[in-house]
Amino acid sequence: APETPAAFLNLLASAIRSGDKTFLMARLNPAVIAAYGSSACRATVATYMDPTAAFGVISIGSPASYPYKVAGKTHLVPDTITAQVTFTQQGKSAPETIHLSRARDGKLTWYTACTTPSG
């Protein structure tokens, strides 16, 4: 069965809690890496360690194409799920909209803003 958004968000939160840079990079959506460059993304995820990180799922949308916009460019990413979550970071919770795209292997990928977009 394909990975569920809730299962992936548990893995993502665990990786942030432990500072697992390998998981964070391996599951970062390729469009993010293409937009920012792998070195900028590696530097960004290296800062992601928060023992309070958690996601509480509020709602999960149906897969659709996602217009991922960075630096004035739009990349249409297919098979993307929009999720409404409560994201806890630094001990504080707030509602957030996140996007998760399914890779060819069926696993979900995530998005973040790395430092400065390339090109």
C-alpha positions in Angstrom: 0.0 0.0 0.0 1.2 3.5 -0.7 2.6 5.5 2.3 -0.2 7.6 3.9 0.2 11.3 4.7 -0.2 10.7 8.4 2.5 8.0 8.4 4.9 10.2 6.5 4.2 13.2 8.7 5.1 11.0 11.7 8.4 10.1 10.0 9.1 13.7 9.1 8.5 15.0 12.6 10.7 12.2 14.0 13.5 13.2 11.6 13.2 16.9 12.6 13.2 15.9 16.3 16.4 13.9 15.9 18.0 16.1 13.3 18.1 13.2 10.7 19.6 15.1 7.8 19.8 12.0 5.6 16.0 11.4 5.8 15.2 15.0 5.4 17.3 15.3 2.2 16.2 11.9 0.8 12.6 12.8 1.1 12.8 16.4 0.0 10.8 16.9 -3.2 13.1 17.0 -6.3 11.5 20.3 -7.4 12.8 21.9 -4.2 16.3 20.7 -4.9 16.1 21.8 -8.5 14.9 25.3 -7.5 17.4 26.0 -4.7 20.3 23.6 -5.4 21.4 20.7 -3.3 24.0 22.5 -1.3 21.5 25.2 -0.2 19.0 22.5 0.7 21.6 20.5 2.6 22.6 23.6 4.6 18.9 24.4 5.3 17.9 20.9 6.6 21.1 20.8 8.7 19.4 23.4 10.8 16.3 21.4 11.3 16.5 19.9 14.8 13.7 20.5 17.2 12.8 18.1 19.9 9.2 19.5 20.0 8.5 18.9 16.3 5.1 17.3 15.7 2.3 17.3 13.1 -1.4 17.0 14.0 -3.4 16.2 10.9 -6.6 18.3 10.5 -7.5 17.3 7.0 -6.0 15.7 3.9 -7.0 16.7 0.4 -7.2 14.5 -2.7 -4.1 14.3 -5.0 -3.9 17.0 -7.6 -1.3 18.9 -9.6 0.5 21.5 -7.4 1.8 24.8 -8.8 5.0 25.0 -6.8 6.3 28.6 -7.0 9.9 29.7 -6.3 11.6 32.9 -7.4 8.9 33.8 -9.9 8.9 30.4 -11.6 6.2 27.8 -11.3 6.8 24.1 -11.4 3.6 22.0 -11.8 4.1 18.9 -9.6 1.6 16.1 -10.2 0.1 13.8 -7.5 0.4 16.3 -4.7 -1.7 16.1 -1.5 -2.5 19.4 0.3 -2.8 18.8 4.1 -4.1 21.1 6.8 -2.0 20.4 9.9 -1.1 21.8 13.3 2.6 22.1 13.2 4.4 22.2 16.6 7.9 23.8 16.5 9.9 25.3 19.3 7.1 24.2 21.6 4.4 26.3 19.9 1.6 24.9 17.7 0.1 26.7 14.8 -2.1 25.8 11.8 -0.3 25.3 8.6 -0.9 24.2 5.0 1.6 21.7 3.7 2.1 19.8 0.4 3.2 16.3 0.0 4.0 14.8 -3.4 4.2 11.1 -4.2 7.4 9.9 -5.7 7.6 7.2 -8.3 8.4 4.6 -5.6 5.1 5.5 -3.8 6.8 7.3 -0.9 5.8 10.9 -0.1 8.1 13.9 -0.4 8.0 17.2 1.3 8.7 20.9 0.6 10.6 23.6 2.5 12.2 26.9 1.6 15.9 26.3 1.3 18.1 29.4 1.6 18.4 31.3 -1.7 16.9 30.0 -5.0 19.4 29.0 -7.6 19.3 30.3 -11.2 
